[in-house]
Amino acid sequence: MKHRITRRAFAAALVVLSCACLPAMAQDPAAGFPNKPIRLVVPYAPGAITDTAARLVAERMSAILGQQVLVDNRGGAGTRIGVQHVASAAPDGYTLLYVNSITHGSMPAMSKSLPFDPVKDFAPVAPLFWYPNIFVCHPSVPANNLRELIAYAKNNPGKLTNATAGPGSGHDFAGALFNSMAGVNILHVHYKGGGPALQDVLAGHVNCIYGDGNAKPLIAAGKLRAYGTTGLQPDPNFPGVPTFDQAGVPGFNLPINQGLAAPGATPPAIVAKLNAAANEALRQPQLQQRARELGLNIAGGTPEKMAQIIQEDLVKFARIADDAKIPKE
């Protein structure tokens, strides 16, 4: 009898202990995460530099997390379609957004209303890359440097043209800010994408464009002339090219930032796990080499740093839109 009571007591103790462990396990949402593929929404069509960068990160994070990180291109409506999809997704870490200075900068700045809140509906995960646009013109433009170009633009108002990837694009905002800060009137010619815009600049139909890493071989070949980069820091991918701040427009600072975000209510433990994987991916030598080839600079950092970048971009682009009276849609 005594032996039976002891066994019963022991069994009861095991039940109590196991029940006590269940709440602790339930309180760790990152336990076992991820156990299925993660979808990384890119709010652009395939082929753009943002898409290429996202695939580069997704490949490395897949190996680190032990689950596929699949790129899901959901372009359209100035990035709104992809952004809204993630804003309304389940906050479980299995749907992420590839954010940049357009999704959380220029797009909100030129929108009359949005079906989501660009801050409250997202949980910042990690900064990934940054790059400045590089201001380039066809060699026929009669200016050897930025100060000469500004002087020419002032003496010939409305004669110079700037190709953009469309209203509200990074090109559009960079050009609006340059016009305002330099006191010039370079006319914007809008295209449906950066590819057609660049082709018309190369053909001499439009004078200038704000390019990215794809402009590097064209500059080296003499097909384009570089005048300055739009970040406050010199771009190591374009050695010898000054920033606008250095070249004649003091205080100009409008780089393009890229990073990851999740739906707003995603548990911090899952965000932390995704952040660790993203930063480990950025430390991979193969990724760093490919990023340099694309003209991307490594960022990296905490969710708090990503939140700060988002907030700064929202304020900066809203101010440019107001000052330049960019129409809201």
N, C-alpha and C positions, 0 to 999 in steps of 0.2 A: 504493500500500500504506500509506504513511504517512497519507494522507488518510482511508482506511478505518479505520485504528486510532483516529484522532482522533475520528471520528464514533461509533465503538463506545464509546470511553471516555466521550464526552459523554452518550451514551444511558445507559450504565451509571450515570454520575453522577446523571442525572435519576431513575433508579429508586431509587438509594440515598437521594436527597433526599426523594422522595415517600414512601418507606417510613418515613423518619425523622419525617416530618410526621404520619403516621397515629396514632402513640401520643399525640402532643400534642393532636390533635383529639379522640381518644377520651377523653382525660382531662378534657375540658370538656363535661360533660353538659348545660350550659345552651345550648350552641351550637345554634341553630335552634329553641330552645324559646320558645313553644309552637308546634307545627305542626299542632295539631288542637284541638277544643274541650276546655275544662276543665269538670269537673263539681264544683259547689259543693254539698255535702250539708248541708241544713238539717234538723236532727232534730226538726222540728215540722211540724204541718199548715200549709197555706197560710193566710195572713191574719193571723197573730200579728205583733206588733211585730218579733220576731226575723226572721221571714220577710221582712217589708217592708224592714228594714234590709239584709238579705243581698241582696235584689234591687237595691237602690239601689247597693251596692258592685259587684255583678256587672256591672251595666250599664256603669259607668265603667271597670272593669278590662278589659272586653271591648274597648272602644275603644282603650285604652292598649296592650294586648298584641297586638291584631290578630287575636284568636281569641275566639270566643264563650265566656263563662263562664256556664254553664247551671245554674240553681238546681234541685236535686234534693231534693224534700221527702220525708224518710224519718222520719216521726214514729212514736211508739209506745214503750211500755215506759219511760216517763220519760226519753226521749232515748237509751236504750241502743241501739236498733236502728240509728239513723243513726250513732252514735259507733262502734259495732262495725264497721259497714260500712267506714268510713274506716280504722280501725285495721288491717284486714286487706287493704286495697287495695294495689295496686302502688305503690311509693314513687318515682313518676316525675313528680310534680307535676301530674298530670292529674285527681286526685281530692283535693279539699280538704274540710275540715270547718269549718262556722261554729260556733265554740265560744263559750260564755258561762259565767257563774257557776253555771249549772245543770249543764251537761255536765261541767265540770271544777271542781265545787264541791259543790253539794247532792246531786246524783245519786250520786257516789262515796261521799259521807258517809253515805248511808242504804242503801247496798248491802252485803249480807253478803259477796258475792263478785262479781267481774266477769271476763268472758272476755278482758279487755284491761287493760293498765296505762295509766292516764290520763297518765302522764309519759313512760315509755319508748317507748310505741307511737305517740307523736306528735312531730312537729317543729313547734314554734311558728313562725308566719310573721310576724304583725303584730297589734298591738292596733288596734281600729277605733273603738269607741264605748264610752262609759260613761254610765250614768244611775242616779240614786237612785230607789228607789220613793218615792212620796209618800203619807203616811198620811192618809187622808181618812175622814170619818164622815158619816152622815146628819145633817142640821141638827137633828133631834130630840134628839141627844145633848146633855145639859145641861152643856156645857163649852166655853168660848170659846178656850182655848189648851191646850197640852200639859200644863202643870202642873195645870190644873183637871181635865183628863181623868184624869190619874194619880190625883189625889185622889179623884175620883168612883169610879174603878175600885177603889181600896183600900177605900173605904167601902161599896162594893157588889160584893163579890167574886163573880165568875161571872155578873154581870148583863150586862156588855157582851160582844158577839160580834164576831168578825173573820172575814170571808169570805176563803177562800183558793182558789187554782186547783188545789188538791189536795195530798195529803201529799207532802212533799219539794219543793214549789214554792218559788220565791223568797218568795212571800207567807207560806208556812208558816214558813220559817226566820226571816224578818224578825219575824214575830209572836212566835216562840219566844224570840228574842233580846231583844225589847222586854219581854216578860213577865219574863224573868230579870233584866234590868238595871234595870227600873223597879220591880220587886217587886210586880207586879200579876198578876191571873188573868183575862185576856180570853180567852174560849172561842173555839176555832177551829171554823168550820163549813166543811167541805171540799166543793168543787164540781168538776165535770169541766171545768175551764177557767176562765179569767179573765172571759170574757164573761158567762156565767150568774151568776157571783159578783157582778159589778158591778151587774147588773140587779136582783138581790135587795137590794143595798144602796140603790140608788136608790128601790126600792119601800118601803124601811123595814123589810124582813123581817129583815135583819141590820144591825148598827150600823155597822161599819167595814170598810175594805179598804186594802191597800197597792197603790196605783195606779201608773200610768205617765203618759206624755205625753197619753194619751187622756182623762185626768181634767181637763185644763186648762180646756176650755170648760164642763165641768160645775161646776167651782169658780167660774168667772166668772159662771155663770148662777144661782149660789146653791143648786144642787141637792146640792152636797157642801161640807163645810167642811174646809179643809186644816189640819193640825196640825204637820207637820214632814216633812223629807225624811231619807232613811236614809244618805246619804253624809256624810263628814266635811267635804267642801267644799260650800258653798251651790250650789244648782243654778240656773244663769242662766236656765233655762227657767221657773222659778217664782220670780221676784223678789218679795222680801218674805216668803217662806215660810222660816222658820228651819230649820236642821238639828236633828235630835234632840239632838245634842251641845250646841247653843246653847239649845235650848228646855227642857232639864230632865233629859236622860239623858246625862251626860258620857261621852265616849269611844265613843258609839255610831257604828259605821261599817260599813255593809253595802251598798255600791253594787252594781249589776249591770254586769259587764264583758263586752264582746263582742270577738271577734277571729277570726283565721284560723289554722288549723293544717293540716299535711299528715301523711301517714303517717311513722312514726318514722325510717325509713332514707332519706328523701328527700335527695338530694345538696345540700350547702350552697349551691352555685352556683345551683340552681333555686330554693331558698328565698329567696336574695338577690334574684333577679329578680322573684319574686312579691311580696316585701316592698316593693321599689321601686315596683311597679305599684299596690299597695294604698295606699301613702303618697301617691303622685301622685293617685290617685282622691280621697283625703280632702282634697286641696288644691283640688279643683274647686268654684267658687262655687255651682254649681247643687246639688251634693251637700250642701254645708254648709247651704244654705237649706232643703232638704228635711229634713235631719237635725234642724234646729231645730224645724221644724213637727211632727216626730215626737217631740220631747222628748229627742233624743239629743245628747250632747256628744261632740265629736271627741276622739279619743285619738291614735292614730298612734304610731309608734316602731319600734324594732328587734325582731328575733326574740328577743333576750335580754330585752327589756322584757316581751314577751308571756309568756315562760317564767316571769319573776318574778311576773307577775299570776296565772298559773295556780297556781303554788306557793302564793302567799298565799291564794288562794281555797280551795284544797284544805285547808290548815291551818285557816283560819277556819271553814269550814262543818263540818269534822269536830269542832271544838271545840264549836260550837253544838249539833250533834247529840248529843254526849256529855253536855253540861250539861243539855240539855232532855229527855234520854232519848227522843229521837225513834226509834221502832222501825225496825230495818233490815229490808229485804225481800230 
